[in-house]
Amino acid sequence: MSEIGKLIFGGGCPEGDFGIEIEVEGNHFDDEFNDTLWKAEFDGSLRGPSREYVMRKPVSISNVGRHLNRLKKKVSHCGIKSSDRTGTHIHINISKLTSTQVMNFVTAYYIMEELIVSTCGPNRQGNHFCFRAVDAENITQSLSRAISTKRFNNVMRDEFRYT
């Protein structure tokens, strides 16, 4: 297990490559939603009829498309609407990466961040549920300190939750 895996997970690391959360607002949500991979939860940041669909466990990259299509079929009747509160969270399993690999990944993301966020629609830029580095300068300063001190728990704080 890598040092990042030990820091985040202690003893055991989850298997799988990705975990996904999809927050939606709409109509006609099934209160008895039942699925072996996805669970439906209520999210206080959403308004009106809404749900957050969360993968119960990470999945391999080869199965992501199949699992997303499965969820899409289950919620196709819900009249899902776009809003600045809804979104998709992709959790990438970094537990087996070294700290250098993680920092390379983060650096590559920040280089591409403006382009990536520009594909998410006009409501995402500057949205307080999804801060870019230009919206939250403290994250880049904290990352810089983490690299120089090799103390990565400084960037695991709740204040960086939406960055």
Secondary structure, 3 states (H helix, E strand, C coil): CCHHHHHHHCCCCCCCCEEEEEEEECCCCCCCCCCCCEEEECCCCCCCCEEEEEECCCECHHHHHHHHHHHHHHHCCCCCECCCCCEEEEEECCCCCCHHHHHHHHHHHHHHHHHHHHCCCCCCCCCCCCCCCCCCHHHHHHHHHHHHHCCHHHHCCHHHCCC
